Amino acid sequence: AYIGGNMLAAGLYAPQPTVLKSVREEIYTNGVQFVKALHQADGFALDGNSSLSRVPVGYSKESEYAEYLKLKDFSIMHPLPDSILYGDHLVDYVTTTFRKAKEYNDTLNRAVEHALND
């Protein structure tokens, strides 16, 4: 979708296995918070291109968060139109847009910190 275009990206790309497991645990146990944070990132779309075909071992395929548990990356993308990129208000636009993704990043960062502190 972004080939030849510009985007803003947030989240977590290609996490190490221990971090990936920690993020999945966060989603499995606090899925409501994860989904809420994802929805707060208004205008961003979850990149589901890097996903397993099945729920990983150790997680219920019946979980309401099963599709999120299959993810291998937790990147979210927001299109960045050329008119903004080359316009006079780029910094304001980027700052305002990334604020929408703060809670999503905070949620992922808690899982990352947990993995790195273990």
ROLOFI-961086 format. One record per atom (N, C-alpha, C): residue number from 1; atom name; residue in one letter; x, y, z. Coordinates in Angstrom, 1 decimal, padded with zeros to 4 digits. Layout:
N
     n   atom   res       xx       yy       zz
   NUM     CA     a        X        Y        Z
...
***
This chain:
118
     n   atom   res       xx       yy       zz
     1      N     a    000.8   -001.2    000.0
     1     CA     a    000.0    000.0    000.0
     1      C     a    000.9    001.3    000.0
     2      N     y    002.1    001.2    000.5
     2     CA     y    002.9    002.4    000.7
     2      C     y    004.0    002.4   -000.4
     3      N     i    004.0    001.4   -001.3
     3     CA     i    005.1    001.4   -002.3
     3      C     i    005.0    002.7   -003.1
     4      N     g    006.1    003.4   -003.2
     4     CA     g    006.1    004.6   -003.9
     4      C     g    005.5    005.8   -003.2
     5      N     g    005.0    005.6   -001.9
     5     CA     g    004.4    006.6   -001.1
     5      C     g    005.2    006.8    000.1
     6      N     n    004.7    007.7    001.0
     6     CA     n    005.4    008.0    002.2
     6      C     n    004.5    007.6    003.4
     7      N     m    005.1    007.3    004.5
     7     CA     m    004.3    006.9    005.7
     7      C     m    005.0    007.2    006.9
     8      N     l    004.3    007.3    008.0
     8     CA     l    004.8    007.3    009.3
     8      C     l    004.6    006.0    009.9
     9      N     a    005.5    005.5    010.7
     9     CA     a    005.4    004.1    011.3
     9      C     a    005.7    004.2    012.7
    10      N     a    005.0    003.4    013.5
    10     CA     a    005.2    003.3    014.9
    10      C     a    005.1    001.8    015.3
    11      N     g    005.3    001.4    016.5
    11     CA     g    005.2    000.1    016.9
    11      C     g    006.5   -000.7    017.1
    12      N     l    006.5   -001.9    016.7
    12     CA     l    007.6   -002.8    016.9
    12      C     l    007.8   -003.7    015.6
    13      N     y    009.0   -003.6    015.1
    13     CA     y    009.3   -004.4    013.8
    13      C     y    010.4   -005.4    014.1
    14      N     a    010.1   -006.6    013.7
    14     CA     a    011.1   -007.7    013.8
    14      C     a    011.7   -007.9    015.2
    15      N     p    010.8   -008.1    016.2
    15     CA     p    011.4   -008.2    017.6
    15      C     p    012.1   -009.5    017.8
    16      N     q    013.1   -009.5    018.7
    16     CA     q    013.8   -010.8    019.0
    16      C     q    012.8   -011.8    019.6
    17      N     p    013.1   -013.0    019.5
    17     CA     p    012.1   -014.1    020.0
    17      C     p    011.6   -013.8    021.5
    18      N     t    012.5   -013.5    022.4
    18     CA     t    012.1   -013.2    023.7
    18      C     t    011.1   -012.0    023.8
    19      N     v    011.4   -011.0    023.1
    19     CA     v    010.5   -009.8    023.0
    19      C     v    009.2   -010.2    022.4
    20      N     l    009.2   -010.9    021.3
    20     CA     l    008.0   -011.4    020.6
    20      C     l    007.1   -012.2    021.6
    21      N     k    007.7   -013.1    022.3
    21     CA     k    007.0   -013.9    023.3
    21      C     k    006.3   -013.0    024.4
    22      N     s    007.1   -012.0    024.9
    22     CA     s    006.6   -011.1    025.9
    22      C     s    005.4   -010.2    025.3
    23      N     v    005.5   -009.8    024.1
    23     CA     v    004.4   -009.0    023.5
    23      C     v    003.2   -009.9    023.4
    24      N     r    003.4   -011.1    023.0
    24     CA     r    002.2   -012.0    022.9
    24      C     r    001.6   -012.3    024.2
    25      N     e    002.4   -012.4    025.2
    25     CA     e    001.9   -012.6    026.6
    25      C     e    001.1   -011.4    027.0
    26      N     e    001.6   -010.2    026.7
    26     CA     e    000.9   -008.9    027.0
    26      C     e   -000.5   -008.9    026.3
    27      N     i   -000.5   -009.3    025.1
    27     CA     i   -001.8   -009.3    024.3
    27      C     i   -002.7   -010.3    024.9
    28      N     y   -002.2   -011.5    025.2
    28     CA     y   -003.0   -012.6    025.7
    28      C     y   -003.6   -012.3    027.1
    29      N     t   -002.9   -011.6    027.9
    29     CA     t   -003.4   -011.3    029.3
    29      C     t   -004.0   -010.0    029.4
    30      N     n   -003.6   -009.0    028.5
    30     CA     n   -004.2   -007.7    028.6
    30      C     n   -004.7   -007.2    027.2
    31      N     g   -005.4   -008.1    026.5
    31     CA     g   -005.8   -007.8    025.2
    31      C     g   -006.7   -006.6    025.1
    32      N     v   -007.6   -006.4    026.1
    32     CA     v   -008.4   -005.2    026.0
    32      C     v   -007.6   -003.9    025.9
    33      N     q   -006.6   -003.8    026.7
    33     CA     q   -005.7   -002.7    026.7
    33      C     q   -005.0   -002.5    025.4
    34      N     f   -004.5   -003.6    024.8
    34     CA     f   -003.8   -003.6    023.5
    34      C     f   -004.7   -003.1    022.4
    35      N     v   -005.9   -003.7    022.4
    35     CA     v   -006.9   -003.2    021.3
    35      C     v   -007.3   -001.8    021.5
    36      N     k   -007.5   -001.4    022.8
    36     CA     k   -007.8    000.0    023.0
    36      C     k   -006.7    001.0    022.5
    37      N     a   -005.5    000.6    022.9
    37     CA     a   -004.4    001.4    022.4
    37      C     a   -004.2    001.4    020.9
    38      N     l   -004.5    000.3    020.3
    38     CA     l   -004.5    000.2    018.8
    38      C     l   -005.5    001.2    018.2
    39      N     h   -006.7    001.2    018.8
    39     CA     h   -007.8    002.0    018.3
    39      C     h   -007.5    003.5    018.5
    40      N     q   -006.8    003.8    019.6
    40     CA     q   -006.4    005.2    019.9
    40      C     q   -005.5    005.7    018.8
    41      N     a   -004.8    004.9    018.2
    41     CA     a   -003.8    005.3    017.1
    41      C     a   -004.6    005.6    015.8
    42      N     d   -005.5    006.5    016.0
    42     CA     d   -006.4    006.8    014.9
    42      C     d   -005.7    007.2    013.6
    43      N     g   -006.1    006.7    012.5
    43     CA     g   -005.4    006.9    011.2
    43      C     g   -004.3    006.0    010.9
    44      N     f   -003.8    005.2    011.9
    44     CA     f   -002.8    004.2    011.7
    44      C     f   -003.5    002.9    011.4
    45      N     a   -002.8    002.1    010.6
    45     CA     a   -003.3    000.7    010.3
    45      C     a   -002.2   -000.3    010.7
    46      N     l   -002.7   -001.4    011.3
    46     CA     l   -001.8   -002.5    011.7
    46      C     l   -001.3   -003.2    010.4
    47      N     d    000.0   -003.4    010.3
    47     CA     d    000.6   -004.1    009.2
    47      C     d    000.6   -005.6    009.5
    48      N     g   -000.4   -006.3    008.9
    48     CA     g   -000.5   -007.7    009.2
    48      C     g    000.2   -008.6    008.2
    49      N     n    001.1   -008.0    007.4
    49     CA     n    001.8   -008.8    006.4
    49      C     n    002.7   -009.9    006.9
    50      N     s    003.2   -009.7    008.1
    50     CA     s    004.1   -010.7    008.7
    50      C     s    003.3   -011.4    009.8
    51      N     s    002.7   -012.5    009.4
    51     CA     s    001.8   -013.2    010.4
    51      C     s    001.9   -014.7    010.2
    52      N     l    001.7   -015.4    011.3
    52     CA     l    001.7   -016.8    011.2
    52      C     l    000.4   -017.3    010.7
    53      N     s    000.3   -018.5    010.1
    53     CA     s   -001.0   -019.0    009.7
    53      C     s   -001.8   -019.6    010.8
    54      N     r   -001.2   -019.9    011.9
    54     CA     r   -001.9   -020.5    013.1
    54      C     r   -001.4   -019.7    014.4
    55      N     v   -002.3   -019.8    015.4
    55     CA     v   -001.9   -019.2    016.7
    55      C     v   -000.7   -020.0    017.2
    56      N     p    000.3   -019.3    017.8
    56     CA     p    001.4   -020.0    018.3
    56      C     p    001.1   -021.0    019.4
    57      N     v    001.9   -022.0    019.5
    57     CA     v    001.7   -023.0    020.6
    57      C     v    001.7   -022.3    022.0
    58      N     g    000.8   -022.7    022.8
    58     CA     g    000.7   -022.1    024.1
    58      C     g   -000.4   -021.1    024.3
    59      N     y   -001.0   -020.8    023.2
    59     CA     y   -002.1   -019.8    023.2
    59      C     y   -003.4   -020.4    022.6
    60      N     s   -004.5   -020.1    023.1
    60     CA     s   -005.7   -020.7    022.6
    60      C     s   -006.1   -020.1    021.3
    61      N     k   -006.5   -020.9    020.3
    61     CA     k   -006.9   -020.4    019.0
    61      C     k   -008.3   -019.8    019.2
    62      N     e   -009.0   -020.1    020.3
    62     CA     e   -010.3   -019.5    020.6
    62      C     e   -010.2   -018.1    021.2
    63      N     s   -009.0   -017.7    021.5
    63     CA     s   -008.9   -016.3    022.1
    63      C     s   -009.5   -015.3    021.2
    64      N     e   -010.1   -014.3    021.7
    64     CA     e   -010.6   -013.2    020.9
    64      C     e   -009.5   -012.4    020.3
    65      N     y   -008.3   -012.6    020.8
    65     CA     y   -007.1   -011.8    020.3
    65      C     y   -006.2   -012.7    019.4
    66      N     a   -006.7   -013.8    019.0
    66     CA     a   -006.0   -014.8    018.2
    66      C     a   -005.3   -014.2    017.0
    67      N     e   -005.9   -013.3    016.3
    67     CA     e   -005.3   -012.7    015.1
    67      C     e   -004.1   -011.9    015.5
    68      N     y   -004.2   -011.2    016.6
    68     CA     y   -003.0   -010.4    017.1
    68      C     y   -001.9   -011.3    017.5
    69      N     l   -002.2   -012.5    018.1
    69     CA     l   -001.2   -013.4    018.6
    69      C     l   -000.4   -014.0    017.5
    70      N     k   -001.0   -014.1    016.3
    70     CA     k   -000.3   -014.6    015.1
    70      C     k    000.7   -013.6    014.5
    71      N     l    000.7   -012.4    014.9
    71     CA     l    001.6   -011.4    014.3
    71      C     l    003.0   -011.7    014.7
    72      N     k    003.9   -011.4    013.8
    72     CA     k    005.3   -011.4    014.0
    72      C     k    005.9   -010.0    014.2
    73      N     d    005.2   -009.1    013.7
    73     CA     d    005.6   -007.6    013.8
    73      C     d    004.4   -006.9    014.3
    74      N     f    004.6   -005.8    015.0
    74     CA     f    003.5   -005.0    015.5
    74      C     f    003.6   -003.6    015.1
    75      N     s    003.9   -003.4    013.8
    75     CA     s    004.1   -002.1    013.2
    75      C     s    002.7   -001.6    012.8
    76      N     i    002.5   -000.3    013.0
    76     CA     i    001.3    000.4    012.5
    76      C     i    001.8    001.5    011.6
    77      N     m    001.1    001.8    010.5
    77     CA     m    001.4    002.7    009.5
    77      C     m    000.4    003.8    009.3
    78      N     h    000.8    005.0    008.9
    78     CA     h   -000.1    006.1    008.7
    78      C     h    000.4    006.7    007.4
    79      N     p   -000.4    006.9    006.4
    79     CA     p    000.0    007.5    005.1
    79      C     p    000.4    009.0    005.4
    80      N     l    001.4    009.4    004.6
    80     CA     l    001.9    010.7    004.7
    80      C     l    001.9    011.4    003.3
    81      N     p    000.8    012.2    003.1
    81     CA     p    000.7    012.7    001.7
    81      C     p    001.8    013.7    001.4
    82      N     d    002.1    013.7    000.1
    82     CA     d    003.2    014.6   -000.4
    82      C     d    002.9    016.1    000.0
    83      N     s    001.6    016.5    000.0
    83     CA     s    001.3    017.8    000.3
    83      C     s    001.7    018.2    001.8
    84      N     i    001.7    017.2    002.7
    84     CA     i    002.1    017.4    004.0
    84      C     i    003.6    017.4    004.1
    85      N     l    004.2    016.4    003.4
    85     CA     l    005.6    016.2    003.5
    85      C     l    006.4    017.4    003.0
    86      N     y    005.9    018.0    001.9
    86     CA     y    006.6    019.1    001.3
    86      C     y    005.9    020.5    001.7
    87      N     g    005.0    020.4    002.6
    87     CA     g    004.3    021.6    003.0
    87      C     g    004.9    022.3    004.2
    88      N     d    004.3    023.3    004.7
    88     CA     d    004.8    024.2    005.8
    88      C     d    004.5    023.6    007.2
    89      N     h    003.7    022.6    007.3
    89     CA     h    003.2    022.1    008.6
    89      C     h    003.6    020.7    008.9
    90      N     l    004.7    020.2    008.3
    90     CA     l    005.1    018.8    008.5
    90      C     l    005.4    018.5    010.0
    91      N     v    006.1    019.3    010.7
    91     CA     v    006.5    019.0    012.1
    91      C     v    005.2    019.0    012.9
    92      N     d    004.3    019.9    012.8
    92     CA     d    003.0    019.9    013.6
    92      C     d    002.2    018.6    013.2
    93      N     y    002.2    018.3    012.0
    93     CA     y    001.4    017.1    011.5
    93      C     y    002.0    015.8    012.1
    94      N     v    003.3    015.7    012.0
    94     CA     v    004.0    014.5    012.5
    94      C     v    003.8    014.4    014.0
    95      N     t    004.0    015.5    014.7
    95     CA     t    003.9    015.5    016.2
    95      C     t    002.5    015.1    016.6
    96      N     t    001.5    015.7    016.0
    96     CA     t    000.1    015.4    016.3
    96      C     t   -000.3    013.9    016.0
    97      N     t    000.2    013.5    014.9
    97     CA     t   -000.1    012.1    014.4
    97      C     t    000.6    011.1    015.3
    98      N     f    001.8    011.3    015.7
    98     CA     f    002.5    010.3    016.6
    98      C     f    001.9    010.3    018.0
    99      N     r    001.4    011.4    018.4
    99     CA     r    000.7    011.4    019.8
    99      C     r   -000.4    010.4    019.8
   100      N     k   -001.0    010.2    018.7
   100     CA     k   -002.1    009.2    018.6
   100      C     k   -001.6    007.8    018.8
   101      N     a   -000.4    007.6    018.5
   101     CA     a    000.2    006.2    018.7
   101      C     a    001.0    006.0    020.0
   102      N     k    001.0    007.0    020.8
   102     CA     k    001.8    006.9    022.1
   102      C     k    001.3    005.8    023.0
   103      N     e    000.0    005.6    023.2
   103     CA     e   -000.4    004.6    024.1
   103      C     e   -000.1    003.2    023.5
   104      N     y   -000.2    003.1    022.2
   104     CA     y    000.2    001.8    021.5
   104      C     y    001.6    001.5    021.8
   105      N     n    002.5    002.5    021.5
   105     CA     n    003.9    002.3    021.8
   105      C     n    004.2    002.0    023.3
   106      N     d    003.5    002.7    024.2
   106     CA     d    003.7    002.4    025.6
   106      C     d    003.4    001.0    026.0
   107      N     t    002.3    000.5    025.4
   107     CA     t    001.8   -000.9    025.6
   107      C     t    002.9   -001.9    025.2
   108      N     l    003.4   -001.7    024.0
   108     CA     l    004.5   -002.5    023.5
   108      C     l    005.8   -002.4    024.3
   109      N     n    006.1   -001.2    024.6
   109     CA     n    007.3   -000.9    025.4
   109      C     n    007.3   -001.6    026.8
   110      N     r    006.1   -001.7    027.4
   110     CA     r    006.1   -002.4    028.7
   110      C     r    006.5   -003.9    028.5
   111      N     a    006.0   -004.5    027.4
   111     CA     a    006.3   -005.9    027.1
   111      C     a    007.8   -006.0    026.8
   112      N     v    008.3   -005.1    026.0
   112     CA     v    009.8   -005.1    025.7
   112      C     v    010.6   -005.0    026.9
   113      N     e    010.3   -004.0    027.8
   113     CA     e    011.0   -003.9    029.1
   113      C     e    011.0   -005.1    029.9
   114      N     h    009.8   -005.7    030.0
   114     CA     h    009.6   -007.0    030.7
   114      C     h    010.6   -008.1    030.2
   115      N     a    010.6   -008.2    028.9
   115     CA     a    011.5   -009.2    028.3
   115      C     a    012.9   -009.0    028.5
   116      N     l    013.3   -007.7    028.4
   116     CA     l    014.7   -007.4    028.6
   116      C     l    015.2   -007.4    030.1
   117      N     n    014.3   -007.3    031.0
   117     CA     n    014.6   -007.3    032.4
   117      C     n    014.6   -008.8    033.0
   118      N     d    014.1   -009.7    032.2
   118     CA     d    014.1   -011.1    032.7
   118      C     d    015.3   -011.8    032.4
***
